[in-house]
């Protein structure tokens, strides 16, 4: 793609649950051009009693991607890092990582919400944090460590979320980016600062929670060692929407409050952009969360299990030697007929030994006709997701003055044509699918805003609309 050296190239380092990527992006004649220059695997490692992320390997792979950018001759002006939410690492006063970060799918948080809410009143807690209660949240991970008398808490100097941790070891500067902090259930949603009352109430060390910076802030520069090793020189590391959802929503084609977004991947995050958080009892009971967004916005959304269930099915079939591609299965699923629906957010589908067995067991219990083929299993999962999206939109409309008129599906899941159509059918409104690479787009263009190439969010979204094609799906009768 790159024929000449572009003056301002931005590198988006995008970590997902299964893989990571380094993507170069630059603006040419008012359009964003991107090139994936390095991809690497990410995996969860079970060791002893816990499931971990292999942080040293991920950090090394990130540096390999930065080296590749230098090798290709890019003139890099900034680096932005985004990851999934809630997970973190702890560093000591000497700056050493105390242990590999534990994965949010680890079992250590089982039963923790019930214990925490003996110390906190749920309604008042939501009026402060505005966070949907999920056992995976940082609050419950930390409380599980406290309950287990984990010695890391005794010697830790700072808590850094995953993107903060990567940034720290690139720059030597420790700070916490706002959008990733907003996934923790420890942030005051109004003041966008740490909730000291929450932290004290559950007995966590207050010194762990450091300076909060916002998207567009220069977090630091590559250390001399990293600058030399990668060949990039003294490059700024820029705070973006470092929660991948925040970067994806920044690139969503939401023109007003009546256009909702659905960031579709392993998780589905469905909501709208607002100027201020919604902290009512109704929002709490409807399980909505208020997460930080780019441009001082609030992402008022619901966390929904996304394509995780389908991804697990595909992995199981591959292990059994029955692998089929999405291109093969989705057309078969379009023709399949099944009356089976599953509650996609039920704990039994969180991380079962066999996802296929979990689905079939549920269908037996509910007296559904059992799916007889892979295509019927896929259809069951996708129509169940569409039904969940309908429920979420119905609830979301209750908080808006005008109901949702269009849904913009962004991210990798926007390529699933069957799910897009089933969603349009279930919601009864048009669905706009794309851009696919929303997270990387939002990451890169936020860096461009920080460097003064873009004037603000309106120009950012105009560039997205001009640069990428989208597909429309209309509800069938």
C-alpha positions in Angstrom: 0.0 0.0 0.0 2.8 2.5 1.0 4.5 3.8 -2.1 6.2 6.7 -0.5 7.1 7.7 3.0 4.1 9.4 4.6 5.1 12.1 7.0 2.6 11.3 9.7 2.0 7.6 10.2 0.3 6.3 13.3 0.6 2.7 14.6 -2.4 1.1 16.2 -1.5 -1.8 18.4 -4.7 -3.7 18.9 -4.8 -6.6 21.3 -7.8 -9.0 21.1 -8.5 -12.2 23.1 -7.2 -14.4 20.4 -4.7 -12.3 18.5 -2.9 -9.0 18.3 -2.1 -6.8 15.4 0.0 -3.7 14.5 -1.7 -1.6 11.9 -0.2 1.5 10.2 -2.5 4.3 9.2 -2.2 7.7 7.6 -4.3 10.3 6.0 -4.1 11.0 2.2 -6.4 13.6 0.6 -8.9 13.4 3.4 -9.1 9.6 3.5 -7.6 7.1 5.9 -5.4 4.4 4.4 -4.4 1.5 6.6 -2.1 -1.5 6.3 -1.8 -4.4 8.7 1.9 -4.9 9.1 2.2 -7.6 11.8 -0.1 -10.1 13.4 0.6 -12.5 16.3 -1.3 -15.0 18.4 -2.7 -14.4 21.9 -3.7 -17.2 24.2 -4.8 -17.9 27.7 -2.5 -20.1 29.7 -3.8 -22.3 32.5 -1.0 -22.7 35.1 -1.7 -24.0 38.6 -4.9 -22.6 39.9 -5.4 -19.7 37.5 -5.7 -18.8 33.8 -3.2 -16.1 32.7 -2.3 -13.9 29.8 1.3 -14.3 28.6 2.3 -10.7 29.0 6.1 -11.0 28.3 5.3 -12.8 25.0 2.7 -10.3 24.0 5.1 -7.4 24.8 7.8 -9.0 22.7 5.4 -9.6 19.8 4.3 -5.9 20.0 8.0 -4.9 19.7 8.4 -7.2 16.7 5.5 -5.3 15.1 7.1 -1.9 15.8 10.4 -3.2 14.3 8.5 -4.2 11.2 7.1 -0.7 10.8 10.6 0.7 11.1 11.9 -1.9 8.5 9.2 -0.8 6.1 10.4 2.8 6.3 7.3 4.4 7.9 7.8 7.8 9.5 6.0 7.1 12.7 4.4 10.0 14.6 2.5 8.1 17.3 1.7 4.7 18.8 -1.7 3.9 20.3 -2.6 0.8 22.3 -6.0 -0.7 22.9 -7.0 -4.0 24.5 -10.0 -5.7 26.1 -11.3 -4.4 29.4 -11.1 -5.1 33.2 -7.8 -7.1 33.3 -4.6 -5.6 34.9 -1.1 -6.1 36.1 0.6 -5.0 39.3 4.0 -3.4 39.5 6.2 -2.9 42.5 8.0 0.3 43.6 11.0 -0.7 41.4 8.8 -0.9 38.4 8.8 -4.7 38.2 5.8 -6.7 37.0 4.7 -8.8 40.0 3.1 -11.6 37.9 1.4 -12.3 34.7 -2.1 -10.7 34.5 -4.9 -13.1 35.3 -7.5 -13.6 32.5 -11.1 -12.4 33.2 -12.3 -15.9 32.4 -10.5 -17.3 35.5 -12.8 -18.7 38.2 -11.4 -16.6 41.0 -14.3 -14.1 40.9 -17.0 -16.7 41.4 -19.2 -15.5 44.3 -17.3 -12.2 44.7 -20.2 -9.9 43.8 -22.3 -11.3 46.6 -19.5 -10.7 49.1 -18.8 -7.2 47.8 -22.4 -6.2 48.1 -22.4 -7.0 51.8 -20.1 -4.0 52.0 -21.8 -1.8 49.3 -25.4 -0.9 48.8 -26.1 -1.8 45.1 -28.3 1.2 44.2 -25.9 3.7 45.7 -22.9 2.0 44.2 -24.5 2.3 40.7 -25.3 5.9 41.3 -21.6 6.5 41.7 -19.9 4.1 39.2 -22.8 3.6 36.7 -21.3 0.2 35.9 -23.1 -3.0 34.9 -22.3 -5.6 37.6 -20.3 -8.5 36.0 -18.2 -10.9 38.0 -15.3 -10.4 35.6 -15.0 -6.7 36.6 -11.8 -5.4 38.1 -13.5 -4.6 41.4 -14.3 -8.3 41.9 -10.9 -9.5 40.7 -9.2 -7.3 43.2 -11.5 -8.4 46.0 -10.9 -12.0 45.2 -7.1 -11.3 45.7 -7.9 -9.6 49.0 -10.0 -12.6 50.2 -7.2 -14.9 49.2 -4.6 -12.7 51.1 -2.6 -12.5 47.8 0.9 -11.2 48.7 1.0 -9.2 45.5 -1.4 -6.7 47.0 1.0 -6.2 49.9 4.0 -5.2 47.8 2.3 -3.6 44.7 2.9 0.0 44.1 0.6 0.6 41.1 -2.3 -1.1 39.3 -2.1 -0.8 35.5 -4.7 -2.1 33.1 -3.5 -4.0 30.1 -3.0 -1.1 27.7 -1.5 1.0 30.5 0.9 -1.9 31.3 2.1 -2.1 27.7 2.5 1.7 27.6 4.4 1.7 30.8 7.0 -0.8 29.6 7.4 1.2 26.3 7.8 4.6 28.0 8.7 4.1 31.6 5.7 6.4 32.5 2.9 4.9 34.6 -0.6 6.4 34.1 -4.1 5.1 33.6 -6.2 5.9 30.5 -9.8 6.9 31.3 -11.8 4.6 29.0 -10.1 1.5 30.3 -10.5 2.6 33.9 -14.2 3.0 33.3 -14.5 -0.8 32.9 -13.3 -1.4 36.4 -16.4 -0.6 38.5 -14.1 1.6 40.6 -14.5 4.9 38.7 -16.8 7.8 39.6 -18.8 8.2 36.4 -19.6 11.9 37.0 -16.2 13.3 37.9 -14.4 10.7 35.8 -12.0 10.1 38.6 -11.4 7.2 41.0 -14.2 6.5 43.5 -12.3 6.7 46.8 -15.4 5.8 48.7 -15.7 2.5 46.8 -12.1 1.7 47.1 -12.1 2.3 50.9 -15.4 0.4 51.4 -13.9 -2.8 50.0 -10.6 -2.3 51.7 -8.3 -2.0 48.7 -5.0 0.0 48.9 -5.7 3.5 47.6 -2.1 4.1 46.4 -2.6 1.5 43.6 -4.8 3.9 41.7 -2.8 6.5 39.9 -3.1 9.4 37.5 -5.9 9.2 35.0 -5.2 10.6 31.5 -7.7 11.0 28.6 -7.7 10.1 24.9 -5.4 12.4 23.0 -2.9 12.8 25.9 0.7 12.0 25.1 1.5 9.2 27.6 5.2 9.4 27.1 7.9 8.6 24.6 9.6 5.4 23.8 12.5 4.8 26.2 16.0 5.0 24.7 16.3 1.2 24.9 13.0 0.5 23.1 13.6 3.3 20.6 16.9 1.8 19.7 15.7 -1.8 19.7 12.7 -1.1 17.4 14.5 1.3 15.2 11.7 3.9 15.5 13.5 6.5 17.4 11.8 8.9 19.9 8.1 8.3 19.1 5.2 9.5 21.2 2.9 6.9 22.8 -0.5 8.5 22.7 -3.5 7.7 24.9 -6.4 6.6 22.6 -9.7 4.9 23.6 -7.5 2.2 25.1 -10.5 0.1 25.9 -11.1 -1.4 22.4 -14.8 -0.7 22.6 -14.1 3.0 23.1 -11.9 3.1 20.0 -14.4 1.1 18.0 -17.3 3.4 19.0 -15.2 6.5 18.0 -15.3 5.1 14.5 -19.0 4.2 14.5 -21.3 6.1 12.1 -23.5 7.5 14.9 -24.9 10.8 13.8 -27.3 11.4 16.7 -28.9 9.7 19.7 -31.3 7.7 17.6 -28.5 5.7 15.9 -27.2 2.9 18.1 -24.0 1.1 17.7 -23.2 -2.6 18.2 -19.5 -3.4 18.5 -19.6 -7.0 17.4 -16.8 -9.5 18.2 -16.2 -12.0 21.0 -18.4 -9.6 23.1 -21.3 -7.6 21.8 -21.6 -4.1 23.1 -24.8 -2.3 22.2 -25.6 1.2 23.1 -25.6 4.9 22.3 -23.3 7.9 22.8 -24.4 10.4 25.4 -23.0 13.6 26.9 -23.5 12.4 30.5 -24.0 9.1 32.3 -27.4 7.6 33.1 -27.2 6.6 36.8 -30.8 5.7 37.5 -32.2 2.7 39.3 -33.9 1.8 36.0 -30.6 1.7 34.2 -29.1 -0.5 36.9 -32.0 -2.9 36.8 -31.8 -3.0 33.0 -28.1 -3.9 33.3 -26.7 -1.0 31.4 -23.2 0.4 31.9 -21.7 3.8 31.5 -18.2 3.5 29.9 -15.8 6.2 28.9 -15.7 7.2 25.3 -13.4 9.3 23.1 -14.2 13.0 22.8 -15.4 13.3 26.4 -18.5 11.1 25.6 -20.2 8.4 27.6 -20.9 5.0 25.9 -24.2 4.0 27.5 -24.3 0.4 26.6 -25.1 -3.2 27.6 -22.4 -5.9 27.6 -23.7 -9.0 25.8 -22.0 -12.3 25.1 -21.1 -12.0 21.4 -19.6 -14.4 19.0 -17.7 -16.2 21.8 -20.2 -19.1 21.7 -19.8 -19.5 17.9 -16.0 -19.2 18.2 -16.0 -22.0 20.8 -18.1 -24.2 18.7 -15.7 -23.7 15.7 -12.7 -24.5 17.9 -14.4 -27.7 19.2 -15.2 -28.9 15.7 -11.6 -28.2 14.6 -10.2 -30.2 17.5 -12.5 -33.1 16.6 -11.2 -33.0 13.0 -14.6 -31.7 11.8 -13.4 -28.2 10.8 -15.5 -26.0 8.5 -14.9 -22.4 7.6 -17.4 -19.6 8.2 -17.8 -19.2 4.5 -19.0 -22.8 4.4 -21.2 -22.8 7.5 -23.0 -19.4 7.2 -24.7 -20.2 3.9 -25.8 -23.6 5.3 -27.1 -21.9 8.4 -29.1 -19.4 6.3 -31.1 -22.4 5.0 -31.3 -24.2 8.3 -34.5 -24.1 10.4 -34.6 -24.5 14.2 -36.9 -23.3 16.9 -34.1 -23.5 19.6 -33.1 -20.3 21.4 -30.5 -20.0 24.2 -30.0 -17.3 26.8 -26.5 -16.2 25.5 -25.6 -14.4 28.7 -26.3 -17.4 31.0 -23.3 -18.5 33.1 -23.5 -22.0 31.6 -22.2 -20.6 28.3 -19.4 -18.5 29.9 -16.7 -21.2 29.6 -18.1 -24.7 29.6 -15.9 -27.8 28.9 -17.9 -28.3 25.7 -20.0 -25.5 24.2 -21.9 -27.9 21.9 -22.8 -30.1 24.9 -23.9 -27.0 26.9 -26.2 -25.9 24.1 -27.7 -29.4 23.6 -28.3 -29.8 27.3 -30.1 -26.5 27.5 -32.3 -27.4 24.5 -33.2 -30.7 26.2 -34.2 -29.0 29.4 -36.4 -26.5 27.5 -37.9 -29.2 25.3 -36.7 -27.6 22.1 -36.1 -29.9 19.1 -32.4 -30.6 19.3 -30.3 -29.0 16.5 -29.4 -31.9 14.2 -26.4 -30.4 12.4 -23.6 -27.8 12.7 -25.7 -25.5 10.5 -28.7 -25.7 12.9 -26.4 -25.1 15.9 -25.0 -22.0 14.2 -28.5 -20.8 13.3 -29.6 -21.4 17.0 -26.7 -19.2 18.3 -27.1 -16.4 15.8 -30.9 -16.1 16.1 -30.4 -16.2 19.9 -28.0 -13.3 19.6 -30.4 -11.3 17.4 -33.2 -11.9 20.0 -30.9 -10.6 22.7 -30.1 -7.5 20.7 -33.9 -6.9 20.3 -34.3 -7.1 24.0 -31.4 -4.7 24.6 -32.7 -2.1 22.1 -36.2 -2.3 23.6 -34.7 -1.6 27.0 -32.5 1.2 25.6 -35.4 2.9 24.0 -36.9 3.3 27.5 -34.1 5.8 28.4 -34.2 7.8 25.2 -36.6 10.6 24.1 -36.8 9.2 20.6 -36.5 5.4 19.8 -33.6 3.9 17.9 -34.0 4.3 14.2 -30.9 2.5 12.9 -28.2 0.2 14.2 -24.6 0.5 13.1 -22.8 -2.8 13.5 -19.0 -2.4 13.7 -16.1 -4.7 14.2 -15.3 -8.2 12.9 -18.8 -9.4 13.6 -20.2 -7.0 11.0 -18.9 -9.4 8.3 -21.5 -12.0 9.5 -24.2 -11.4 6.9 -26.6 -13.8 8.5 -26.4 -12.3 11.9 -26.8 -8.8 10.4 -30.0 -9.9 8.6 -31.4 -11.7 11.6 -30.7 -8.6 13.7 -32.5 -6.3 11.2 -35.4 -8.7 11.2 -35.6 -8.9 15.0 -35.3 -5.2 15.5 -37.5 -4.1 12.7 -35.1 -1.3 11.7 -32.3 -0.9 9.2 -28.8 -2.3 10.1 -25.7 -0.6 8.7 -22.7 -3.0 8.8 -19.2 -1.6 8.9 -16.5 -0.5 9.1 -15.0 -3.8 10.0 -11.7 -2.4 11.4 -13.5 0.1 13.6 -11.2 -0.3 16.6 -8.0 0.3 14.6 -9.6 3.2 12.8 -10.7 4.9 16.0 -7.3 4.3 17.5 -5.4 5.8 14.6 -7.7 8.8 14.1 -7.6 9.6 17.8 -3.9 9.9 17.5 -4.3 12.1 14.4 -6.6 14.4 16.6 -3.9 14.5 19.3 -1.4 15.7 16.7 -3.7 18.3 15.3 -4.4 16.7 12.0 -8.1 16.5 12.8 -10.2 19.2 14.4 -12.4 16.9 16.4 -15.0 14.1 16.4 -17.1 15.5 13.6 -14.1 15.5 11.2 -13.1 12.1 12.5 -16.4 10.6 11.6 -16.6 12.4 8.3 -13.3 10.7 7.4 -14.6 7.3 8.4 -17.7 7.8 6.2 -15.6 8.9 3.2 -13.0 6.2 3.6 -14.9 2.9 4.1 -17.8 1.2 2.5 -20.7 -0.1 4.6 -23.6 -2.5 3.8 -27.2 -2.0 4.6 -29.6 -4.7 5.8 -33.3 -4.0 5.9 -35.9 -6.0 8.0 -37.8 -8.6 6.1 -41.5 -8.9 6.6 
